[in-house]
Amino acid sequence: MNIGNRLNYLQQTKNCIAPDFQHGPILEKEWEAILQGQLPLSGEQAAYLAEQWNLPVDYLVDYDATDIAIHRELQRIQHELLTNDDKAKQRLVQLGGTYAIPSIMQETIFKLLQAVNYYKINQPKDAEEIEEGYLSFMLPGFNVLKEIGVFQKALFYYYGFKYYYEGEKEESFSYFERILEKTQDTEEVISLMQNLSLIAKDSKEYDCAINYMNRLETFSSEHGSNRGLAIAWNYLGVLYLLKKNYPTAIQYFEKMKTLELNPLMQSRMYHNLGVLYGEKQYYHEAIKMFSKSKKVKESNQMTEDLFLSYHALARNYFLTGQPAEAKHYLTFAQQTAANEDERSLAKMAEAEMIKASYPKAAIDLYVQAVNYYEKVQFIGELDDLYPTLIRLFEQVGDPAMALEFRQRYQSLHVDKDESKHA
C-alpha cells in the first residue's frame, strides 16, 4: 500500500506540518518521493513523524500489514450491513477510534463500510464527509481488480448505495449484481436479491423485480430459508399489487401466513394488505389492516417503521371522510418522520388533504416533495406528482408553471424510454 496517500491525507485533513528537513531524518527530496509513493518510510522516519504529529507509531509503520482480528471484524461488519443486522452499527463504533487501524487497506475498507452505513440510515452528509476527507485520498491508489475480495465487496457495496442515493439506479444495480456474483453466503444472497428487486421496483421495472423475487423464492426453498421466503412472497405481493394484479398479490400475502413470521414481516404483511385494500378503494378494510400493522410495531417497539403506519392511516381516514382522525395520524406521521423521504411523504399526504380548499398551499408542499424526488430520481413518485401539479397550476390560473411541469413530465418519459433502449 502507498504510505504517500496516508501522509497526504494527514497533512491536508489533520493539519500535520511537513517535517523539518534540516534537523530531522527526512531530506526534502526524500519527502517528495515518499509522498508520491516512490519510497517507503524507514522506521526512524516513521518514529520521527509519529512524535512530531502525535500519532501512534504503528500507524506509520504497519500501514501495509494485515491484522487478522481486524480483518475478521471487518468481515462481520460487512456481512451485518448486507443482511441488515443492527450489530454492524455497534461494531463500527467500537472499531472507529482515531488511528485505530494501522493498515491502509483495512482502514479504507472500514471507511467504505462506514459510508455505506450512513447512506443506509439516510445521512448522506456524513457519508460525503468520509468521501471528501478520506476516500478521496485513498481510493485513487487502489487497483480494484488486484485487491482482496473483502475490499472489492466493500467498494462495490459502497458504490451500490452511493449511486442508489444519487438516483443513478442503473449504476447502483450493476454494483449490487457484482457483489451477488462474489458471495456464496445465503443471508447475503437474500439481502442482495432484495436490494436488486427494490432498485428495479423504484424504476417501475416490475417484471425485472419479479424475476429477482422468483429467483429468491427458488433459492430460499432450496436452502430452507424462512426469511428468504417471507421476503420473496412479501415483495411478490407488492409487485403484483403495483401491476394491479390483485388476486395474485393476495395469494402471495396469504402464503406468508403459512410461515412463522417475525414481527417485522408480520407488520409488513398487514401493511401491504392495507395498501391492497386501499388500491381497491376498500378504505375501511385498509384501515383495519394498517391498524393491525401499527399494533404489531408498537407492541414490539419497532419505532423506525411506525411512520408508515401513521402515514397510511392518515390518508385512509381522509379518504373515508374522517378529517379529525386523518389530522391526528398526520401529526403523528410528521412527528416521527426520520428522514427526507418520510418528510416528503408526509408533505404529500398533507397536500392531498388541503388541495381542495387551499390549492396554492398544496402546490408548495408538492413542489417541495418534487425537489427531493428529482434529486434522488425516484421516477415512480415523479410520475404521479407531475400530473398532479399540472392540474393544480391550471386550477389556480398559472399556465406557465403548468407548462413547465408538463415539459418535465414529458422529459421524464423520454428519459425512461431512452434508458430502456440504451
C-alpha positions in Angstrom: 0.0 0.0 0.0 1.1 3.5 -0.7 2.1 5.4 2.5 2.2 8.6 0.5 -1.6 8.6 0.3 -1.9 8.4 4.1 0.7 11.2 4.6 -1.1 13.4 2.2 -4.3 12.7 4.0 -2.8 13.5 7.3 -1.2 16.8 6.1 -4.3 18.0 4.4 -7.0 17.0 6.9 -5.2 16.8 10.3 -3.0 19.9 10.0 0.2 17.8 10.2 3.0 20.1 9.1 5.9 19.0 6.8 9.0 17.6 8.6 12.0 19.7 9.5 14.3 18.9 6.6 17.4 20.5 8.2 17.3 18.8 11.5 15.2 15.7 11.1 15.9 12.3 9.4 14.0 13.1 6.2 15.5 15.0 3.3 13.3 17.3 1.2 13.7 15.2 -1.9 13.1 12.0 0.0 9.9 13.5 1.4 8.7 14.4 -2.1 9.3 10.8 -3.2 7.6 9.4 -0.2 4.5 11.5 -0.8 4.4 10.2 -4.4 4.6 6.6 -3.2 8.1 6.1 -4.7 9.8 5.5 -1.4 8.8 3.8 1.8 9.2 5.3 5.3 12.1 4.0 7.3 11.5 3.0 10.9 13.5 6.0 12.1 11.5 8.4 9.8 8.2 6.9 11.0 9.1 7.3 14.6 10.1 10.9 14.0 6.8 11.8 12.2 4.8 9.9 14.9 6.4 12.0 17.6 6.0 15.3 15.6 2.4 14.6 14.7 1.4 12.9 17.9 0.4 9.7 16.3 0.8 6.0 17.3 4.0 4.9 15.6 2.4 1.7 14.2 0.0 3.9 12.2 3.0 4.9 10.1 5.0 1.6 10.4 2.3 -1.1 9.9 0.5 0.5 7.1 1.0 -2.5 4.8 0.3 -5.2 7.4 -2.9 -7.2 7.9 -4.3 -7.5 11.4 -6.2 -10.8 11.4 -8.5 -9.7 14.3 -9.4 -6.5 12.4 -9.9 -8.4 9.2 -12.4 -10.7 10.8 -14.2 -7.8 12.4 -14.5 -6.0 9.0 -15.9 -9.2 7.5 -18.5 -9.3 10.3 -19.4 -5.7 9.8 -19.7 -6.2 6.0 -21.9 -9.2 6.5 -24.1 -7.5 9.0 -24.6 -4.5 6.8 -25.5 -6.7 3.9 -28.0 -8.6 6.0 -29.5 -5.5 7.8 -28.2 -6.6 11.2 -28.1 -3.8 13.7 -24.9 -5.2 15.3 -23.0 -3.5 12.4 -23.6 -0.1 13.9 -22.1 -1.2 17.3 -19.1 -2.7 15.6 -18.4 0.4 13.6 -18.4 2.5 16.7 -16.1 0.0 18.5 -13.6 -0.1 15.7 -13.8 3.6 14.8 -11.3 5.0 17.2 -8.8 7.6 15.9 -5.8 6.0 14.2 -7.1 2.6 15.5 -6.4 0.7 12.2 -2.8 0.8 11.1 -3.3 -1.0 7.8 -4.3 1.4 5.0 -6.2 -1.4 3.2 -8.2 -2.2 6.3 -8.8 1.4 7.3 -10.1 2.1 3.8 -12.4 -0.9 4.0 -13.6 0.4 7.3 -14.3 3.9 5.9 -16.2 2.4 2.9 -18.4 0.4 5.3 -18.9 3.5 7.5 -20.1 5.4 4.4 -22.4 2.6 3.4 -24.0 2.7 6.9 -24.5 6.5 6.6 -26.2 6.0 3.2 -28.4 3.2 4.6 -29.6 5.4 7.5 -30.1 8.4 5.2 -27.3 10.5 6.5 -25.6 11.4 3.2 -23.8 14.4 4.6 -21.8 12.2 6.9 -21.0 9.9 4.1 -19.9 12.8 2.0 -17.5 13.9 4.8 -15.9 10.5 4.6 -15.7 10.7 0.9 -14.1 14.1 0.8 -12.0 13.8 4.0 -10.6 10.3 3.5 -11.7 8.3 0.5 -10.6 11.0 -2.0 -7.1 10.5 -0.8 -7.1 6.7 -0.6 -9.2 5.2 -3.4 -7.1 6.6 -6.3 -4.2 4.4 -5.1 -6.1 1.2 -5.4 -6.4 -1.1 -8.4 -9.6 -2.8 -7.5 -9.0 -5.8 -9.7 -5.8 -6.6 -7.8 -7.2 -6.2 -4.3 -8.5 -8.8 -1.9 -12.2 -9.9 -2.1 -13.2 -8.2 1.1 -12.0 -4.8 -0.3 -13.8 -5.4 -3.6 -17.1 -6.3 -1.9 -16.8 -3.2 0.4 -16.1 -1.0 -2.6 -18.9 -2.4 -4.7 -21.3 -2.2 -1.8 -20.3 1.4 -1.2 -20.9 2.4 -4.8 -24.2 0.5 -4.9 -25.6 2.6 -2.1 -23.9 5.8 -3.2 -25.4 5.6 -6.7 -28.7 4.5 -5.4 -28.9 7.5 -3.2 -27.8 9.8 -6.0 -30.6 8.4 -8.3 -28.2 6.5 -10.6 -30.2 3.4 -10.4 -28.6 1.5 -13.3 -25.1 2.1 -11.8 -26.3 1.0 -8.4 -27.9 -2.1 -9.9 -24.7 -3.1 -11.6 -22.6 -2.9 -8.4 -25.1 -5.0 -6.4 -25.0 -7.5 -9.2 -21.3 -7.7 -8.9 -21.5 -8.3 -5.2 -24.0 -11.1 -5.8 -21.5 -12.8 -8.1 -18.9 -12.7 -5.3 -20.9 -14.2 -2.4 -21.9 -17.7 -1.5 -23.4 -16.7 1.9 -27.2 -17.5 2.0 -28.2 -14.4 4.0 -26.1 -12.1 1.8 -27.7 -13.5 -1.3 -31.1 -13.0 0.1 -30.4 -9.3 1.0 -28.7 -8.6 -2.3 -31.6 -10.0 -4.3 -33.9 -7.9 -2.2 -31.8 -4.8 -3.0 -31.8 -5.6 -6.7 -35.6 -6.1 -6.7 -36.1 -2.8 -4.8 -34.0 -0.9 -7.3 -36.0 -2.4 -10.2 -39.3 -1.6 -8.4 -38.3 2.0 -7.8 -37.6 2.4 -11.5 -41.0 0.7 -12.3 -39.3 -2.2 -13.9 -41.7 -4.5 -12.2 -41.1 -7.6 -14.4 -37.4 -7.4 -13.6 -38.1 -7.1 -9.9 -40.5 -10.1 -10.1 -37.8 -12.1 -11.8 -35.4 -11.5 -8.9 -38.0 -12.4 -6.3 -38.9 -15.6 -8.2 -35.2 -16.4 -8.1 -35.1 -15.6 -4.4 -38.2 -17.8 -3.8 -36.5 -20.8 -5.5 -33.1 -20.1 -3.8 -34.8 -19.8 -0.4 -36.8 -23.0 -0.9 -33.6 -24.9 -1.9 -31.7 -23.5 1.2 -34.5 -23.8 3.7 -34.6 -20.1 4.4 -37.8 -19.0 6.1 -36.6 -15.4 6.0 -35.9 -15.6 2.3 -39.3 -17.0 1.5 -41.0 -14.3 3.6 -39.1 -11.5 1.8 -39.8 -13.1 -1.6 -43.5 -13.5 -1.1 -43.9 -10.1 0.5 -42.1 -8.4 -2.4 -44.0 -10.5 -5.0 -47.3 -9.5 -3.3 -46.3 -5.8 -3.5 -45.1 -6.1 -7.1 -48.3 -7.7 -8.3 -50.2 -5.1 -6.4 -48.3 -2.4 -8.3 -49.2 -4.2 -11.5 -52.8 -4.2 -10.3 -52.9 -8.0 -10.4 -54.8 -8.1 -7.1 -55.7 -11.8 -7.0 -52.1 -12.8 -7.4 -51.0 -10.2 -4.8 -53.4 -11.6 -2.3 -52.2 -15.2 -3.0 -48.6 -14.2 -2.0 -49.7 -12.3 1.1 -51.8 -15.4 2.1 -48.8 -17.6 1.6 -46.9 -15.5 4.1 -49.4 -16.6 6.7 -48.1 -20.2 6.4 -44.7 -19.1 7.7 -43.5 -18.3 11.2 -43.2 -14.6 10.6 -41.1 -12.3 12.8 -42.8 -9.1 14.0 -41.2 -7.1 11.2 -42.5 -9.3 8.4 -45.9 -9.7 10.1 -46.3 -5.9 10.3 -45.3 -5.6 6.6 -47.8 -8.3 5.6 -50.6 -6.4 7.3 -49.4 -3.1 5.9 -49.3 -4.4 2.4 -52.7 -5.9 2.7 -53.8 -2.4 3.8 -52.2 -1.0 0.6 -54.0 -3.6 -1.5 -57.4 -2.8 0.1 -56.7 0.9 -0.4 -56.0 0.3 -4.1 -59.3 -1.4 -4.4 -60.9 1.5 -2.6 -61.9 -0.7 0.4 -60.7 2.0 2.7 -62.4 0.7 5.9 -60.7 -2.7 5.4 -57.5 -0.9 4.7 -57.7 1.0 8.0 -58.2 -2.3 9.8 -55.0 -3.8 8.2 -52.9 -0.6 8.8 -54.1 -0.6 12.5 -53.0 -4.3 12.9 -49.7 -3.4 11.4 -49.3 -0.4 13.8 -50.3 -2.6 16.8 -47.6 -5.2 15.9 -45.0 -2.4 15.6 -46.0 -0.7 18.9 -46.1 -3.9 20.9 -42.6 -4.8 19.6 -41.2 -1.3 20.0 -40.5 -1.1 16.3 -40.4 2.7 16.3 -38.5 3.0 13.0 -41.4 1.6 11.0 -44.2 3.5 12.8 -44.1 6.4 10.3 -45.5 4.3 7.5 -48.5 3.2 9.7 -49.3 6.7 10.7 -49.0 8.0 7.2 -51.2 5.2 5.8 -53.8 5.7 8.5 -53.9 9.5 7.9 -54.5 9.0 4.2 -57.2 6.4 4.5 -59.1 8.2 7.3 -59.1 11.2 5.0 -60.4 9.1 2.1 -63.2 7.8 4.3 -64.3 11.4 5.2 -62.9 11.4 8.8 -60.8 14.5 8.9 -60.2 14.6 12.7 -58.7 11.1 12.6 -56.8 11.9 9.5 -55.2 15.0 11.1 -54.5 13.1 14.2 -52.4 10.5 12.4 -50.9 13.0 10.0 -49.5 14.8 13.1 -48.0 11.6 14.3 -46.5 11.0 10.9 -44.9 14.4 10.8 -43.5 14.0 14.3 -42.0 10.6 13.5 -40.7 11.3 10.0 -37.0 10.5 10.4 -35.6 11.4 7.0 -36.2 13.4 3.9 -38.0 10.6 2.2 -40.5 10.3 5.1 -40.9 14.0 5.4 -41.7 14.2 1.6 -44.4 11.5 2.0 -45.9 13.5 4.9 -45.9 16.6 2.8 -47.7 14.9 0.0 -50.3 13.5 2.4 -50.9 17.0 3.8 -51.1 18.4 0.3 -53.7 15.8 -0.6 -55.8 16.8 2.3 -55.8 20.5 1.7 -55.6 20.8 -2.1 -59.4 21.2 -2.5 -59.5 24.2 -0.1 -56.0 25.6 -0.3 -54.6 24.7 -3.7 -51.7 27.1 -3.5 -50.5 25.8 -0.2 -50.8 22.3 -1.6 -48.7 23.3 -4.6 -46.0 24.5 -2.3 -45.9 21.2 -0.4 -46.0 19.1 -3.6 -43.1 21.2 -5.1 -41.0 20.6 -2.0 -41.6 16.8 -2.5 -40.8 17.1 -6.2 -37.5 18.8 -5.4 -36.5 15.9 -3.3 -37.6 13.2 -5.7 -35.9 14.9 -8.6 -32.7 15.0 -6.6 -32.8 11.2 -5.9 -34.5 10.4 -9.2 -37.5 8.4 -7.7 -39.2 8.0 -11.1 -42.3 6.4 -9.7 -43.1 9.3 -7.4 -42.4 11.9 -10.1 -44.6 10.0 -12.5 -47.5 10.7 -10.1 -46.5 14.2 -8.9 -46.0 15.9 -12.2 -49.6 15.4 -13.4 -51.0 16.5 -10.0 -49.0 19.7 -10.2 -50.1 20.3 -13.8 -53.7 20.1 -12.8 -53.3 22.3 -9.7 -51.4 25.0 -11.6 -54.1 25.0 -14.2 -56.7 25.3 -11.4 -55.0 28.4 -9.9 -54.6 30.0 -13.3 -50.8 29.6 -13.7 -50.4 28.2 -17.3 -46.7 28.9 -17.4 -46.0 26.7 -14.4 -48.4 24.1 -15.7 -46.4 24.1 -19.0 -43.1 23.7 -17.1 -44.3 20.6 -15.3 -45.8 19.2 -18.4 -42.4 19.5 -20.1 -40.8 17.9 -17.1 -43.3 15.1 -17.3 -42.6 14.6 -21.0 -38.9 14.7 -20.4 -39.2 12.1 -17.7 -40.9 9.7 -20.1 -38.3 10.4 -22.8 -35.5 9.6 -20.3 -37.2 6.4 -19.3 -37.6 5.3 -22.9 -34.0 6.1 -23.7 -32.9 4.2 -20.6 -34.8 1.1 -21.7 -33.2 1.1 -25.1 -29.7 2.0 -24.1 
